[in-house]
Amino acid sequence: QSVLTQPPSASATPGQRVTISCSGSSSSIGNNHVYWYQQLPGTAPKLVIYRNNQRPSGVPDRFSGSKSGTSASLAISGLRSEDEADYYCASWDDSLSGWVFGGGTKLTVL
Amino acid sequence: QMQLQESGPGLVEPSETLSLTCTVSGGSINGYFWSWVRQPPGKGLEWIGYIHDSGSTNYNSSLKSRVTISVDTSKNQFSLNLKSVTTADTAVYYCAREIQLRVWGQGMLVIVSS
């Protein structure tokens, strides 16, 4: 059971916009920044959003993040086949004094 | 551009100690926190812990009794030791830069089996 809760799967067609949610608590998302990682099949995760809504250099602006209260979301617009991957949210948890992940969402581009 | 590479045995016997090293290239290990994360086959990510180049550490409470992370700044490396392993410790082990995991190694599959 992961500390952060994500839907196990999401899907959309090319060109559409998809949103992935991440739910936490006051000790995690409610009091700390949220980070999102993309894991393409057979590869290491890659940071795509940091500090709730910031994109690292090289990440397309089709990727955006937001946070409200104890929940956060990752949005991908203009969906492409190469966006098909597992996406994980993460945050610091003050109660656990450690880094926590969501269970991951498998995004399928139909 | 900084790169990380995990190395170590890919097969460990039950009850033994899993030992991995992460070599940092393209930059200095100094001034950063360095983390370990693992991913059992077909499952999600699990944070193991981190170390600062000063030597201060923080571990996942569920693994704390078995984990040690150390750093060797002279070699630009940091290491993971996980003792008393069981088959449940079979996973791909990743090293990463910073607590926020901004840069990742490619990962190394470690199988615990006799």
Backbone of each chain as ProteinMPNN parsed JSONL, in Angstrom:
{"seq_chain_A": "QSVLTQPPSASATPGQRVTISCSGSSSSIGNNHVYWYQQLPGTAPKLVIYRNNQRPSGVPDRFSGSKSGTSASLAISGLRSEDEADYYCASWDDSLSGWVFGGGTKLTVL", "coords_chain_A": {"N_chain_A": [[0.839, -1.188, 0.0], [0.778, 2.048, -1.081], [1.914, 5.257, 0.13], [1.138, 7.575, -1.158], [-1.635, 8.06, -3.321], [-2.498, 6.902, -6.467], [-4.327, 6.575, -9.573], [-4.426, 3.338, -11.061], [-4.322, 3.129, -13.824], [-4.539, 4.958, -16.935], [-5.86, 6.385, -19.918], [-5.82, 7.66, -23.277], [-6.393, 9.195, -26.49], [-4.139, 9.978, -29.215], [-3.138, 13.394, -29.296], [-5.039, 14.261, -27.525], [-5.783, 15.509, -24.182], [-4.622, 14.437, -21.057], [-5.071, 13.7, -17.598], [-3.448, 12.903, -14.577], [-3.976, 11.9, -11.318], [-2.906, 12.45, -7.882], [-3.024, 11.594, -4.631], [-2.524, 12.6, -1.293], [-1.574, 13.344, 2.043], [-1.821, 15.605, 4.912], [0.691, 15.579, 5.965], [2.317, 14.892, 3.923], [1.888, 15.649, 0.79], [0.378, 17.881, 1.483], [2.088, 19.555, 2.87], [4.465, 19.725, 1.559], [6.536, 19.862, -1.449], [5.584, 18.457, -4.657], [6.65, 15.892, -6.84], [7.088, 14.54, -10.119], [7.603, 11.611, -12.018], [8.577, 10.048, -15.041], [8.478, 6.857, -16.409], [9.625, 5.163, -18.96], [9.065, 2.122, -20.821], [11.195, -0.442, -19.676], [13.229, 1.258, -18.873], [15.067, 3.627, -16.751], [13.437, 5.706, -14.298], [12.525, 9.151, -14.991], [12.792, 12.515, -14.137], [10.083, 14.68, -14.555], [8.476, 16.731, -13.614], [9.063, 19.12, -11.102], [8.928, 20.514, -7.774], [6.097, 20.912, -7.673], [5.108, 22.249, -10.082], [7.135, 22.827, -11.882], [9.186, 22.515, -14.758], [11.909, 20.46, -15.678], [14.839, 21.295, -17.615], [14.495, 20.559, -21.03], [12.214, 19.013, -20.891], [9.149, 18.772, -22.485], [6.757, 21.492, -22.921], [4.272, 20.478, -22.946], [3.834, 19.003, -20.762], [2.561, 19.478, -17.546], [2.162, 20.498, -14.121], [0.234, 20.534, -11.092], [-0.938, 21.565, -7.847], [-3.09, 21.209, -5.08], [-4.063, 21.708, -1.89], [-4.04, 18.636, -0.345], [-3.657, 17.153, -2.592], [-2.439, 16.433, -5.908], [-1.761, 16.901, -9.413], [-0.845, 15.66, -12.631], [-0.675, 16.82, -15.868], [-0.895, 16.075, -19.287], [-0.753, 17.391, -22.383], [-1.734, 17.427, -25.882], [-1.228, 14.715, -26.55], [1.161, 12.168, -27.257], [2.39, 9.174, -28.893], [4.809, 8.442, -27.807], [4.59, 9.19, -25.205], [3.564, 7.183, -23.783], [3.814, 5.413, -20.906], [4.845, 4.619, -17.503], [3.834, 6.603, -14.787], [4.904, 8.277, -11.915], [4.117, 9.833, -8.844], [5.638, 11.742, -6.209], [6.747, 12.673, -2.924], [8.021, 14.391, -0.025], [7.514, 13.084, 3.243], [6.515, 14.279, 6.247], [5.785, 12.966, 8.612], [6.761, 10.385, 8.347], [9.341, 11.0, 7.916], [10.665, 10.69, 5.468], [11.056, 9.92, 1.949], [8.301, 9.479, -0.191], [6.388, 7.516, -2.491], [3.841, 7.427, -5.057], [1.731, 4.712, -6.193], [1.998, 4.482, -8.893], [0.953, 5.162, -12.269], [-0.186, 3.682, -15.142], [0.063, 4.861, -18.281], [-1.714, 4.673, -21.22], [-1.561, 5.172, -24.641], [-3.947, 5.32, -26.898]], "CA_chain_A": [[0.0, 0.0, 0.0], [1.606, 3.234, -1.176], [1.507, 6.396, 0.947], [0.432, 8.446, -2.083], [-2.582, 7.253, -4.094], [-2.674, 7.222, -7.879], [-5.097, 5.564, -10.314], [-3.477, 2.39, -11.673], [-4.224, 3.263, -15.27], [-5.182, 6.065, -17.629], [-5.69, 6.234, -21.365], [-6.354, 8.716, -24.13], [-5.941, 9.068, -27.868], [-3.154, 11.008, -29.598], [-3.635, 14.751, -29.427], [-5.891, 14.612, -26.397], [-5.184, 15.9, -22.909], [-4.891, 13.469, -19.996], [-4.67, 14.139, -16.267], [-3.203, 11.844, -13.604], [-4.094, 12.46, -9.979], [-2.053, 11.917, -6.822], [-3.618, 12.029, -3.376], [-1.692, 12.345, -0.131], [-2.089, 13.777, 3.342], [-1.276, 16.877, 5.37], [2.116, 15.422, 6.275], [3.062, 14.691, 2.677], [1.62, 16.671, -0.221], [-0.171, 19.089, 2.096], [3.117, 20.405, 3.47], [5.709, 19.589, 0.8], [6.432, 19.881, -2.901], [5.301, 17.21, -5.364], [7.523, 15.603, -7.977], [6.547, 13.53, -11.027], [8.609, 10.883, -12.783], [8.123, 9.251, -16.171], [9.298, 5.663, -16.624], [9.36, 4.464, -20.211], [9.28, 0.668, -20.658], [12.553, -0.953, -19.621], [14.22, 2.299, -18.59], [15.015, 4.254, -15.443], [12.561, 6.876, -14.212], [13.068, 10.455, -15.362], [12.04, 13.604, -13.528], [9.421, 15.53, -15.542], [7.943, 17.901, -12.908], [9.571, 19.281, -9.745], [8.309, 21.594, -7.013], [4.674, 20.995, -8.034], [4.735, 22.696, -11.423], [8.308, 23.258, -12.639], [9.703, 21.52, -15.718], [13.364, 20.468, -15.927], [15.251, 21.594, -18.975], [14.341, 19.464, -21.986], [10.885, 18.42, -20.806], [8.235, 19.61, -23.291], [5.758, 22.24, -22.156], [3.011, 19.71, -22.942], [3.739, 18.45, -19.414], [2.347, 20.496, -16.524], [1.777, 19.968, -12.83], [-0.466, 21.437, -10.188], [-1.166, 21.024, -6.504], [-4.098, 21.907, -4.292], [-4.256, 21.022, -0.624], [-3.314, 17.374, -0.192], [-3.667, 16.44, -3.866], [-1.695, 17.015, -7.016], [-2.055, 16.258, -10.686], [0.039, 15.824, -13.784], [-1.436, 16.905, -17.111], [-0.134, 15.974, -20.532], [-1.595, 17.824, -23.489], [-1.211, 17.036, -27.191], [-0.658, 13.398, -26.257], [1.896, 11.47, -28.32], [2.61, 7.751, -28.609], [6.014, 8.29, -26.974], [4.256, 9.509, -23.813], [3.081, 5.947, -23.148], [4.795, 5.12, -19.86], [4.361, 4.652, -16.128], [4.088, 7.892, -14.162], [4.903, 8.201, -10.452], [4.244, 11.052, -8.058], [6.455, 11.553, -5.007], [6.814, 13.828, -2.028], [8.547, 14.149, 1.319], [6.48, 12.902, 4.249], [7.056, 14.748, 7.527], [5.525, 11.976, 9.663], [7.662, 9.26, 8.11], [10.701, 11.536, 7.712], [11.224, 10.013, 4.304], [10.509, 10.169, 0.623], [7.239, 8.515, -0.481], [5.928, 7.463, -3.867], [2.56, 6.851, -5.409], [1.863, 3.374, -6.738], [2.253, 4.555, -10.324], [-0.161, 5.125, -13.209], [0.236, 3.258, -16.48], [-0.624, 5.648, -19.306], [-1.796, 4.046, -22.533], [-1.976, 6.048, -25.741], [-4.755, 4.412, -27.728]], "C_chain_A": [[0.882, 1.248, 0.0], [1.041, 4.368, -0.327], [0.713, 7.391, 0.102], [-0.431, 7.572, -3.003], [-2.744, 7.782, -5.508], [-3.619, 6.2, -8.504], [-4.122, 4.624, -11.002], [-3.307, 2.58, -13.164], [-4.956, 4.502, -15.761], [-4.957, 5.853, -19.118], [-6.325, 7.403, -22.096], [-5.808, 8.506, -25.535], [-4.935, 10.172, -28.192], [-3.806, 12.367, -29.813], [-4.513, 15.203, -28.276], [-5.075, 15.049, -25.19], [-5.589, 14.876, -21.855], [-4.373, 14.024, -18.678], [-4.528, 12.932, -15.349], [-3.194, 12.461, -12.215], [-3.182, 11.755, -8.986], [-2.581, 12.476, -5.508], [-2.725, 11.648, -2.201], [-2.363, 12.791, 1.15], [-1.446, 15.107, 3.724], [0.215, 16.783, 5.651], [2.96, 15.208, 5.027], [2.794, 15.85, 1.717], [1.15, 17.977, 0.405], [0.878, 20.046, 2.614], [4.448, 20.383, 2.71], [5.45, 19.645, -0.711], [6.168, 18.487, -3.465], [6.196, 17.094, -6.589], [6.872, 14.494, -8.799], [7.672, 12.926, -11.863], [7.93, 10.071, -13.883], [9.055, 8.055, -16.328], [8.858, 4.964, -17.9], [9.681, 2.984, -20.039], [10.753, 0.292, -20.695], [13.63, 0.068, -19.314], [14.079, 2.826, -17.17], [14.015, 5.411, -15.447], [13.309, 8.161, -14.565], [12.178, 11.518, -14.746], [11.412, 14.476, -14.617], [8.786, 16.775, -14.924], [8.582, 17.94, -11.515], [8.917, 20.498, -9.097], [6.922, 21.924, -7.534], [4.409, 21.279, -9.504], [5.908, 23.17, -12.28], [8.812, 22.14, -13.55], [11.218, 21.618, -15.815], [13.629, 20.818, -17.381], [15.101, 20.361, -19.86], [12.997, 18.771, -21.941], [9.903, 19.333, -21.561], [7.191, 20.324, -22.437], [4.376, 21.614, -22.256], [2.766, 19.105, -21.55], [3.562, 19.6, -18.418], [1.89, 19.829, -15.24], [1.057, 21.013, -12.007], [-0.677, 20.743, -8.858], [-2.212, 21.893, -5.81], [-4.34, 21.109, -3.024], [-3.401, 19.777, -0.521], [-3.335, 16.52, -1.464], [-2.881, 17.193, -4.927], [-2.098, 16.307, -8.303], [-1.002, 16.595, -11.729], [-0.85, 15.838, -15.025], [-0.484, 16.822, -18.297], [-1.084, 16.342, -21.661], [-0.948, 17.422, -24.813], [-0.534, 15.681, -27.128], [-0.007, 12.763, -27.48], [2.134, 10.028, -27.921], [3.814, 7.557, -27.687], [5.782, 8.688, -25.518], [3.757, 8.275, -23.063], [4.159, 5.445, -22.184], [4.075, 4.981, -18.522], [4.761, 5.99, -15.526], [3.917, 7.754, -12.648], [4.952, 9.6, -9.853], [5.051, 10.725, -6.799], [6.486, 12.846, -4.204], [7.549, 13.419, -0.759], [7.361, 13.978, 2.259], [7.066, 13.251, 5.614], [6.873, 13.719, 8.639], [6.481, 10.791, 9.555], [9.123, 9.695, 8.032], [11.389, 10.823, 6.56], [10.486, 10.372, 3.033], [9.465, 9.086, 0.332], [6.787, 8.642, -1.926], [4.458, 7.063, -3.943], [2.8, 5.48, -6.036], [2.129, 3.324, -8.235], [0.984, 4.441, -11.15], [0.374, 4.746, -14.576], [-0.596, 4.012, -17.51], [-0.54, 4.93, -20.643], [-2.281, 5.061, -23.552], [-2.654, 5.162, -26.783], [-4.521, 4.61, -29.216]], "O_chain_A": [[1.635, 1.487, 0.944], [-0.166, 4.433, -0.092], [-0.259, 7.979, 0.574], [-0.016, 6.487, -3.412], [-3.079, 8.947, -5.722], [-3.708, 5.071, -8.02], [-3.083, 5.072, -11.486], [-2.265, 2.233, -13.719], [-5.859, 5.021, -15.105], [-3.985, 5.219, -19.527], [-7.247, 8.047, -21.595], [-4.873, 7.732, -25.739], [-4.893, 11.192, -27.505], [-4.87, 12.48, -30.421], [-4.709, 16.402, -28.076], [-3.846, 14.967, -25.181], [-6.756, 14.493, -21.768], [-3.364, 14.728, -18.642], [-5.382, 12.045, -15.342], [-2.484, 13.435, -11.967], [-2.743, 10.627, -9.209], [-2.585, 13.689, -5.299], [-2.231, 10.523, -2.12], [-3.572, 12.636, 1.319], [-0.642, 15.665, 2.977], [0.927, 17.785, 5.586], [4.184, 15.33, 5.074], [3.41, 16.909, 1.83], [1.482, 19.057, -0.083], [0.598, 21.232, 2.785], [5.438, 20.955, 3.167], [4.321, 19.498, -1.178], [6.485, 17.476, -2.838], [6.459, 18.078, -7.281], [6.194, 13.621, -8.257], [8.562, 13.627, -12.344], [6.862, 9.491, -13.685], [10.274, 8.215, -16.376], [7.847, 4.262, -17.92], [10.496, 2.631, -19.187], [11.474, 0.657, -21.624], [14.817, -0.215, -19.475], [13.112, 2.521, -16.472], [13.778, 6.025, -16.488], [14.533, 8.249, -14.457], [10.952, 11.432, -14.824], [12.115, 14.961, -15.504], [8.575, 17.769, -15.62], [8.638, 16.921, -10.828], [8.42, 21.392, -9.781], [6.612, 23.085, -7.804], [3.569, 20.618, -10.115], [5.703, 23.841, -13.292], [8.858, 20.974, -13.159], [11.764, 22.704, -16.008], [12.773, 20.66, -18.251], [15.52, 19.263, -19.493], [12.662, 18.016, -22.854], [9.842, 20.533, -21.293], [6.792, 19.836, -21.38], [3.411, 22.153, -21.715], [1.64, 18.743, -21.209], [4.315, 20.573, -18.443], [1.31, 18.743, -15.257], [1.242, 22.216, -12.196], [-0.608, 19.519, -8.748], [-2.223, 23.118, -5.932], [-4.775, 19.959, -3.083], [-2.174, 19.852, -0.6], [-3.065, 15.32, -1.421], [-2.689, 18.407, -4.854], [-2.707, 15.238, -8.269], [-0.372, 17.652, -11.707], [-1.686, 14.951, -15.201], [0.59, 17.424, -18.298], [-2.1, 15.678, -21.868], [0.243, 17.114, -24.859], [0.594, 15.515, -27.593], [-0.546, 12.81, -28.586], [2.086, 9.694, -26.737], [3.842, 6.625, -26.883], [6.678, 8.541, -24.687], [3.552, 8.32, -21.85], [5.266, 5.098, -22.594], [2.867, 5.196, -18.42], [5.881, 6.46, -15.724], [2.932, 7.197, -12.165], [5.728, 10.448, -10.294], [5.13, 9.569, -6.384], [6.282, 13.942, -4.726], [7.678, 12.231, -0.463], [6.332, 14.636, 2.101], [8.0, 12.599, 6.081], [7.724, 13.613, 9.521], [6.947, 10.265, 10.566], [10.03, 8.864, 8.076], [12.543, 10.407, 6.665], [9.446, 11.03, 3.047], [9.714, 7.907, 0.58], [6.8, 9.727, -2.506], [3.91, 6.451, -3.026], [3.932, 5.13, -6.369], [2.444, 2.268, -8.785], [0.055, 3.72, -10.786], [1.272, 5.4, -15.108], [-1.809, 3.824, -17.599], [0.544, 4.619, -21.136], [-3.294, 5.729, -23.344], [-2.006, 4.361, -27.456], [-5.129, 3.919, -30.033]]}, "seq_chain_B": "QMQLQESGPGLVEPSETLSLTCTVSGGSINGYFWSWVRQPPGKGLEWIGYIHDSGSTNYNSSLKSRVTISVDTSKNQFSLNLKSVTTADTAVYYCAREIQLRVWGQGMLVIVSS", "coords_chain_B": {"N_chain_B": [[27.75, 16.605, -18.559], [26.288, 15.154, -15.777], [26.57, 11.728, -14.891], [25.37, 8.571, -13.647], [26.248, 5.339, -12.474], [25.376, 2.116, -11.617], [26.888, -0.686, -9.933], [27.876, -4.067, -9.178], [27.295, -7.333, -7.624], [24.998, -9.383, -9.405], [23.556, -11.416, -8.43], [22.559, -12.672, -5.361], [22.799, -14.617, -2.445], [20.191, -15.85, -0.287], [19.951, -14.512, 3.017], [22.444, -13.388, 2.922], [24.549, -10.438, 2.322], [23.616, -7.73, 0.337], [25.43, -5.768, -1.842], [26.042, -2.77, -3.412], [27.494, -0.375, -5.643], [27.589, 3.018, -6.626], [28.823, 4.877, -9.175], [29.823, 8.126, -9.841], [30.047, 10.236, -12.58], [31.3, 12.921, -14.667], [31.029, 15.059, -13.017], [31.348, 16.404, -9.646], [30.996, 14.546, -6.609], [30.698, 15.937, -4.347], [28.828, 18.161, -2.289], [26.253, 17.394, -2.749], [23.207, 15.521, -1.994], [22.761, 11.978, -2.068], [20.971, 9.264, -3.374], [19.243, 6.068, -2.948], [17.005, 3.919, -4.628], [14.56, 1.38, -5.119], [12.987, -1.146, -7.22], [10.859, -3.668, -7.311], [10.327, -6.466, -9.531], [7.895, -5.704, -11.919], [6.554, -4.014, -10.194], [6.013, -1.018, -8.144], [7.954, 1.977, -7.27], [10.312, 2.157, -4.581], [11.584, 4.034, -1.991], [14.813, 3.915, -0.603], [16.867, 5.21, 0.844], [19.101, 8.003, 1.727], [22.261, 9.78, 1.437], [24.441, 12.389, 2.489], [27.264, 14.161, 1.183], [28.733, 14.758, 3.356], [28.376, 12.682, 5.013], [26.113, 12.291, 6.552], [23.035, 10.533, 7.028], [19.812, 9.153, 5.991], [17.228, 6.853, 6.335], [14.735, 4.647, 4.923], [12.208, 3.76, 7.094], [11.222, 1.186, 7.144], [13.282, -0.375, 6.287], [15.425, 0.273, 7.755], [16.832, -1.153, 9.786], [18.415, -2.866, 8.376], [19.895, -1.577, 6.452], [22.72, 0.181, 5.139], [24.171, 3.103, 3.982], [26.913, 4.49, 2.377], [29.617, 6.806, 1.627], [32.265, 7.576, -0.607], [34.228, 10.011, -1.168], [36.678, 10.394, -2.377], [36.753, 8.617, -4.434], [34.605, 9.335, -5.864], [32.199, 7.985, -5.419], [29.301, 6.28, -4.094], [27.729, 3.974, -1.833], [25.623, 1.078, -1.283], [24.584, -1.078, 1.228], [22.774, -3.897, 2.035], [21.668, -5.972, 4.404], [21.092, -9.441, 5.384], [19.349, -10.49, 3.346], [16.309, -11.413, 1.606], [14.15, -13.232, -0.662], [12.295, -11.304, -1.212], [13.705, -9.013, -1.535], [14.582, -8.947, -4.08], [15.03, -7.005, -6.897], [15.161, -4.153, -9.166], [17.742, -1.994, -8.623], [18.26, 1.4, -8.153], [20.482, 4.158, -8.307], [20.559, 7.619, -7.454], [20.733, 11.192, -7.912], [20.498, 13.596, -5.402], [17.873, 14.251, -2.976], [15.505, 14.616, -4.194], [15.733, 13.153, -6.445], [16.804, 13.867, -9.054], [18.54, 13.112, -11.094], [19.137, 9.983, -12.535], [20.631, 6.698, -12.262], [21.078, 3.946, -14.576], [20.078, 1.681, -13.496], [20.151, -1.521, -11.82], [19.598, -4.929, -11.914], [19.101, -7.012, -9.203], [19.082, -10.215, -8.088], [17.81, -12.261, -5.592], [18.595, -15.335, -4.627], [19.098, -18.839, -4.098]], "CA_chain_B": [[26.498, 16.178, -17.95], [26.548, 14.159, -14.758], [26.011, 10.399, -15.11], [25.498, 7.651, -12.533], [26.29, 3.956, -12.922], [25.394, 1.124, -10.548], [27.669, -1.884, -10.186], [27.894, -5.02, -8.079], [26.798, -8.668, -7.984], [23.611, -9.457, -9.84], [22.935, -12.55, -7.739], [22.935, -12.726, -3.946], [22.116, -15.721, -1.768], [19.39, -15.472, 0.886], [20.612, -14.273, 4.309], [23.708, -12.695, 2.707], [24.479, -8.988, 2.207], [23.606, -7.125, -0.994], [26.323, -4.603, -1.869], [26.094, -2.086, -4.694], [28.222, 0.89, -5.695], [27.184, 3.953, -7.667], [29.934, 5.736, -9.582], [29.384, 9.396, -10.412], [30.982, 10.794, -13.562], [30.852, 14.173, -15.259], [30.823, 16.055, -11.973], [31.799, 16.01, -8.322], [30.011, 14.025, -5.671], [30.621, 16.882, -3.24], [27.794, 19.183, -2.291], [24.93, 16.85, -3.054], [22.677, 14.316, -1.386], [22.751, 10.857, -3.01], [19.888, 8.38, -2.954], [18.989, 4.738, -3.518], [15.603, 3.562, -4.824], [14.462, 0.071, -5.742], [11.735, -1.458, -7.891], [10.662, -5.106, -7.54], [9.824, -6.736, -10.885], [6.473, -5.461, -12.155], [5.942, -3.227, -9.128], [6.341, 0.395, -8.091], [9.216, 2.449, -6.716], [10.439, 2.228, -3.121], [12.752, 4.789, -1.531], [15.629, 3.176, 0.365], [17.526, 6.15, 1.738], [20.052, 8.911, 1.104], [23.437, 10.199, 2.184], [25.068, 13.623, 2.054], [28.703, 13.924, 1.062], [29.309, 14.908, 4.694], [28.204, 11.399, 5.685], [24.819, 12.167, 7.227], [22.158, 9.606, 6.304], [18.418, 8.976, 6.376], [16.791, 5.607, 5.732], [13.347, 4.207, 5.011], [12.046, 3.105, 8.401], [10.94, -0.24, 6.966], [14.531, -1.053, 5.938], [16.49, 0.909, 8.533], [17.626, -2.098, 10.569], [19.251, -3.698, 7.502], [20.529, -0.757, 5.417], [23.78, 1.151, 5.371], [24.637, 3.826, 2.796], [28.177, 5.161, 2.664], [30.134, 7.606, 0.517], [33.72, 7.683, -0.739], [34.394, 11.183, -2.021], [37.937, 10.288, -3.133], [36.479, 7.806, -5.624], [33.355, 9.826, -6.456], [31.267, 6.859, -5.364], [28.584, 5.994, -2.87], [27.43, 2.551, -1.825], [24.469, 0.546, -0.554], [24.666, -2.419, 1.803], [21.507, -4.375, 2.587], [22.021, -7.265, 4.983], [20.047, -10.443, 5.658], [18.364, -10.368, 2.257], [15.396, -12.503, 1.271], [13.683, -13.127, -2.054], [11.523, -10.063, -1.322], [14.636, -7.925, -1.866], [14.85, -8.987, -5.516], [14.538, -5.748, -7.465], [16.109, -3.282, -9.84], [18.211, -0.977, -7.696], [18.688, 2.626, -8.815], [21.067, 5.261, -7.551], [20.076, 8.888, -7.989], [21.28, 12.395, -7.303], [19.627, 14.445, -4.579], [16.709, 13.645, -2.328], [14.398, 14.739, -5.138], [15.969, 12.182, -7.522], [16.801, 14.641, -10.284], [19.296, 12.376, -12.105], [19.106, 8.569, -12.162], [21.426, 5.707, -12.953], [20.265, 3.104, -15.45], [19.49, 0.617, -12.696], [20.788, -2.836, -11.834], [18.757, -5.994, -11.366], [19.717, -7.908, -8.24], [18.217, -11.356, -7.788], [18.153, -12.992, -4.377], [18.238, -16.733, -4.86], [20.15, -19.817, -3.813]], "C_chain_B": [[26.777, 15.024, -16.987], [25.853, 12.849, -15.093], [26.29, 9.514, -13.902], [25.438, 6.221, -13.074], [26.372, 3.025, -11.724], [26.257, -0.076, -10.935], [27.649, -2.77, -8.948], [27.362, -6.371, -8.54], [25.331, -8.628, -8.375], [22.846, -10.589, -9.174], [23.474, -12.62, -6.322], [22.141, -13.86, -3.293], [21.313, -15.198, -0.575], [20.228, -15.479, 2.15], [21.963, -13.554, 4.159], [23.472, -11.187, 2.603], [24.561, -8.551, 0.753], [24.466, -5.866, -0.939], [26.391, -4.034, -3.283], [26.861, -0.774, -4.558], [27.677, 1.722, -6.843], [28.358, 4.885, -7.949], [29.395, 6.96, -10.306], [30.451, 9.912, -11.362], [30.42, 12.084, -14.143], [30.587, 15.26, -14.243], [31.285, 15.52, -10.636], [30.66, 15.509, -7.455], [29.784, 15.004, -4.516], [29.48, 17.877, -3.405], [26.395, 18.694, -2.576], [24.52, 15.777, -2.044], [22.603, 13.247, -2.479], [21.823, 9.766, -2.483], [19.938, 7.003, -3.603], [17.485, 4.491, -3.528], [15.574, 2.167, -5.436], [13.076, -0.174, -6.303], [11.648, -2.965, -8.113], [10.069, -5.328, -8.926], [8.315, -6.534, -10.986], [5.784, -4.603, -11.12], [6.428, -1.782, -9.155], [7.673, 0.683, -7.424], [9.172, 2.498, -5.196], [11.724, 2.968, -2.778], [13.489, 3.998, -0.466], [16.284, 4.129, 1.356], [18.456, 7.072, 0.983], [21.202, 9.23, 2.047], [23.9, 11.536, 1.632], [26.569, 13.366, 1.967], [29.414, 14.116, 2.398], [29.228, 13.612, 5.499], [26.882, 11.234, 6.414], [23.853, 11.358, 6.368], [20.72, 9.671, 6.81], [17.891, 7.768, 5.616], [15.283, 5.414, 5.86], [13.189, 3.391, 6.292], [11.813, 1.601, 8.263], [12.202, -1.046, 6.655], [15.683, -0.663, 6.862], [17.397, -0.076, 9.263], [18.608, -2.893, 9.704], [20.11, -2.887, 6.521], [21.67, 0.098, 5.952], [24.15, 1.776, 4.032], [25.891, 4.594, 3.201], [28.658, 5.909, 1.426], [31.663, 7.617, 0.564], [33.994, 8.831, -1.712], [35.669, 11.109, -2.854], [37.745, 9.502, -4.429], [35.245, 8.292, -6.379], [32.305, 8.716, -6.525], [30.468, 6.88, -4.06], [28.015, 4.575, -2.987], [26.206, 2.231, -0.982], [24.807, -0.842, -0.043], [23.309, -2.747, 2.416], [21.746, -5.793, 3.095], [20.797, -8.159, 5.185], [18.95, -10.428, 4.604], [17.509, -11.621, 2.131], [14.955, -12.315, -0.182], [12.875, -11.848, -2.276], [12.408, -8.867, -1.661], [15.066, -7.97, -3.326], [14.219, -7.771, -6.184], [15.597, -5.142, -8.385], [16.452, -2.177, -8.856], [18.764, 0.205, -8.487], [19.423, 3.526, -7.835], [20.637, 6.557, -8.226], [20.701, 10.051, -7.242], [20.19, 13.183, -6.6], [18.437, 13.675, -4.006], [15.539, 13.621, -3.312], [14.611, 13.903, -6.396], [15.969, 12.847, -8.895], [17.538, 13.945, -11.419], [19.402, 10.933, -11.624], [20.171, 7.77, -12.909], [20.503, 4.827, -13.788], [19.601, 1.966, -14.697], [20.213, -0.706, -12.854], [19.873, -3.853, -11.176], [19.584, -6.858, -10.422], [18.696, -8.977, -7.875], [18.714, -12.039, -6.53], [17.648, -14.425, -4.539], [19.413, -17.629, -4.514], [20.441, -20.66, -5.061]], "O_chain_B": [[27.425, 14.042, -17.349], [24.7, 12.841, -15.523], [27.302, 9.673, -13.219], [24.686, 5.925, -14.003], [27.297, 3.113, -10.916], [26.346, -0.438, -12.109], [27.436, -2.303, -7.83], [27.016, -6.539, -9.709], [24.527, -7.93, -7.757], [21.631, -10.707, -9.335], [24.685, -12.626, -6.104], [20.953, -14.033, -3.565], [21.706, -14.224, 0.067], [21.098, -16.33, 2.336], [22.561, -13.154, 5.158], [22.349, -10.712, 2.771], [25.467, -8.956, 0.025], [24.256, -5.001, -0.089], [26.752, -4.733, -4.229], [26.874, -0.15, -3.497], [27.344, 1.193, -7.903], [28.826, 5.595, -7.058], [28.618, 6.851, -11.254], [31.621, 10.014, -10.995], [29.211, 12.313, -14.114], [29.981, 16.281, -14.571], [31.579, 14.333, -10.499], [29.524, 15.975, -7.549], [28.79, 14.904, -3.796], [29.205, 18.365, -4.501], [25.454, 19.485, -2.639], [25.353, 15.207, -1.341], [22.411, 13.557, -3.655], [21.878, 9.393, -1.311], [20.569, 6.795, -4.639], [16.782, 4.809, -2.568], [16.475, 1.808, -6.194], [12.111, 0.491, -5.926], [12.301, -3.488, -9.015], [9.374, -4.453, -9.442], [7.552, -7.127, -10.224], [4.561, -4.466, -11.148], [7.155, -1.373, -10.06], [8.42, -0.226, -7.061], [8.149, 2.831, -4.597], [12.811, 2.586, -3.212], [12.876, 3.472, 0.462], [16.262, 3.889, 2.563], [18.603, 6.963, -0.234], [21.141, 8.995, 3.254], [23.767, 11.792, 0.435], [27.083, 12.45, 2.61], [30.558, 13.692, 2.563], [29.901, 13.45, 6.516], [26.563, 10.13, 6.854], [23.846, 11.476, 5.142], [20.447, 10.172, 7.901], [18.078, 7.66, 4.404], [14.643, 5.938, 6.772], [13.944, 2.451, 6.539], [12.164, 0.83, 9.156], [12.189, -2.274, 6.751], [16.782, -1.207, 6.76], [18.605, 0.146, 9.35], [19.527, -3.522, 10.229], [20.962, -3.452, 5.836], [21.603, 0.655, 7.047], [24.411, 1.065, 3.061], [25.921, 5.261, 4.235], [28.172, 5.677, 0.319], [32.267, 7.662, 1.635], [33.99, 8.641, -2.928], [35.734, 11.702, -3.931], [38.479, 9.695, -5.398], [34.881, 7.728, -7.411], [31.626, 8.533, -7.535], [30.913, 7.433, -3.054], [27.842, 4.048, -4.086], [25.81, 2.993, -0.1], [25.269, -1.691, -0.806], [22.768, -1.978, 3.21], [21.998, -6.706, 2.309], [19.652, -7.708, 5.162], [17.765, -10.36, 4.93], [17.919, -12.723, 2.494], [15.346, -11.351, -0.84], [12.78, -11.363, -3.404], [11.897, -7.812, -2.038], [15.838, -7.118, -3.767], [13.018, -7.535, -6.051], [16.757, -5.553, -8.387], [15.567, -1.508, -8.322], [19.613, 0.046, -9.365], [19.035, 3.643, -6.673], [20.381, 6.583, -9.429], [21.138, 9.918, -6.098], [19.106, 13.403, -7.14], [18.061, 12.607, -4.489], [14.695, 12.726, -3.271], [13.785, 13.929, -7.308], [15.227, 12.442, -9.79], [17.209, 14.155, -12.586], [19.714, 10.68, -10.461], [20.562, 8.112, -14.026], [19.281, 4.954, -13.709], [18.662, 1.351, -15.202], [20.813, -0.979, -13.893], [19.429, -3.674, -10.041], [20.637, -7.373, -10.798], [17.594, -8.677, -7.415], [19.896, -12.36, -6.412], [16.445, -14.682, -4.582], [20.573, -17.229, -4.622], [21.299, -21.542, -5.025]]}, "name": "protein", "num_of_chains": 2, "seq": "QSVLTQPPSASATPGQRVTISCSGSSSSIGNNHVYWYQQLPGTAPKLVIYRNNQRPSGVPDRFSGSKSGTSASLAISGLRSEDEADYYCASWDDSLSGWVFGGGTKLTVLQMQLQESGPGLVEPSETLSLTCTVSGGSINGYFWSWVRQPPGKGLEWIGYIHDSGSTNYNSSLKSRVTISVDTSKNQFSLNLKSVTTADTAVYYCAREIQLRVWGQGMLVIVSS"}
